[in-house]
């Protein structure tokens, strides 16, 4: 912001700067004894002094090769990638920790060993006095200046909680801090490049700058002998610089590429930082920035690099991060890295592009080694196997996205091109994996079967405790209600996936349209599996579970009159509400048509209209709770109808005893 304001001020005062520059030029020439060389170099207009923010940002984004960008790149490329931190520095730190452990919480005392060493040295000196006389003894000052190069740190630092930690010899900490700060600087440059670029392009004059950020020795000689160096301001997008740097000659000595290295930092779990995810968050921000600014045909090759197994390394790094949990669970103001990864996977999973980032991360494309190695689909299944992950208010929204992702993968349609055929084959393998692990039956029973601690099902318990009037607090929905809404969405995506599974078991392929029971049914090469289909139908319609009947009984199709009366009585003016409406976030086919209220914007409008802000805040909270819960209820009802329609139409031979039709 400071650099942009300084730049705008510079543009408006360009004429004044020109006059002042000419005046300064005249004075300098007079004091230089009319030097012809200096007079010739200063004939051009002197650029106005830039702010530090402008100088730093333009140096990083310089299209002519800024020194700061190359320095940051070299820091990140040092030791190859995140694995080098532990390999290069971990051994010394581990040895020191073992030494400290031998002496409990106290560092070892070497005074006794020192006395013994001095005695041995004295004996050796007496025996070899002639030889020792020829050895040059270093002065005490020189000895005090000589410090071991490894480990490089003997400091005491403060963490975010202002607690002191002695980090003598903790080389890992300083390497992690160097990587973290470098990634954050690149993130800051990426966040400001759009505004800076528009400002530079809108300038009526060409911008010049005297480079003052130097990391090299000055040229021998005075200013009068070499003149004043002036460079034009030319900036590029950070994504272009990162892609160009990966193949530039300046980095050939490292034999690696910067973008794949940044991607590997996503899997790194910090050991010395306050939050173990700090490096991963910064690295994931850059990867997300690249996915949004670089075309798909260029983004995936840049992330994978030139290695033949680059997609496997990329998917492995992202999947590892999905399985990690934050070391600071109390920090809830920032988005979890797993949430960002799930949004990235969902954003492009249904596309048929040849270079599809989501398909590569999910193990649906690439070589056979990439599809069979650890990928994000495996991480999703690991997360969903934990019931606490599904029901915890802090992670229930991630669980809903995991169920959605499984449904999206199972709904991928076949195509005629070769890459889509490979994706289709990998999708069938994934569905077979779900089938062999009994995924659908286990998760149906998780929600609809009575638990060991209760005689009612989890679904019944969630629906019966959903009191919208009591479960909204301030300007946010209560954590319990938010969790219940997420679980309803999870059940809905599970039912949608079961509808697709029933189609597949009957030897048919279904699109993800709600009306697919009548259209878009294509024959496939997959043979019908009536026994597998009968197992699912038995859980859905037969005793003791009767999932479809119990779900119909408990479907939250009606809310109490208390919440609706409260919304009618306390509603602000219609004009103020309409100006504050926003579309509900979520899947397009689920959240379409639902509008929530931007609480901050509504309060601002009510304040300007001299209204009651407290009442408006309560109404907005209740309205948002009502809308989000209604959306989840509608989503669940739609999914229930999809399963019922599939069972009655597609699975009719099995339901009514006409198995011979399948022959």
Secondary structure, DSSP 8 states (H G I E B T S, - for coil): -HHHHHHHHHHHTHHHHHHHHHHHHHHHHHHTTT-HHHHHHTSS-------HHHHHHHHHTBTTT-HHHHHHHHHHHTTSSTHHHHHHHHHHHHHHHHHHHHTTTS----HHHHHHHHHHHHHHHHHTHHHHHTS----HHHHHH---SSS--EEEEE-TT--EEEEET-HHHHHHHHHHHHHHHHHHHHHHHHHHHHHHHT-SS--EE------S---SS-HHHH----EE--B--HHHHHHHHHH-GGGGGGTS-HHHHHHHGGG---SSSSSTTHHHHHHHHHHHHHHHHS-HHHHHHHHH-SSTTHHHHHHHHHHHHHH---S-TT--SS--HHHHHHHHHHHSTT---SS-HHHHHTTSSS-HHHHHS--HHHHHHHHHT-HHHHH-TTTHHHHHHHHHHHHHHHT----SSHHHHHHHHHHHHHHHHHHHTTHHHHHHHHHHSB-SS-SSBHHHHHHHT--TTTSEETTEE-HHHHHHHHHHHHHHHHHHHHHHHHHHHTTEE--SSTTTTTS--EE-SS---HHHHHHHHHHHHSTTT-HHHHHHHH------HHHHHHHHHS---HHHHHHTEEE--S-HHHHTT-EEE-HHHHHHHHHHTT--HHHHHHHHHHHHHHHHHHHHHHHHHHHHHHHHHHHHHTTHHHHTT-GGGG-
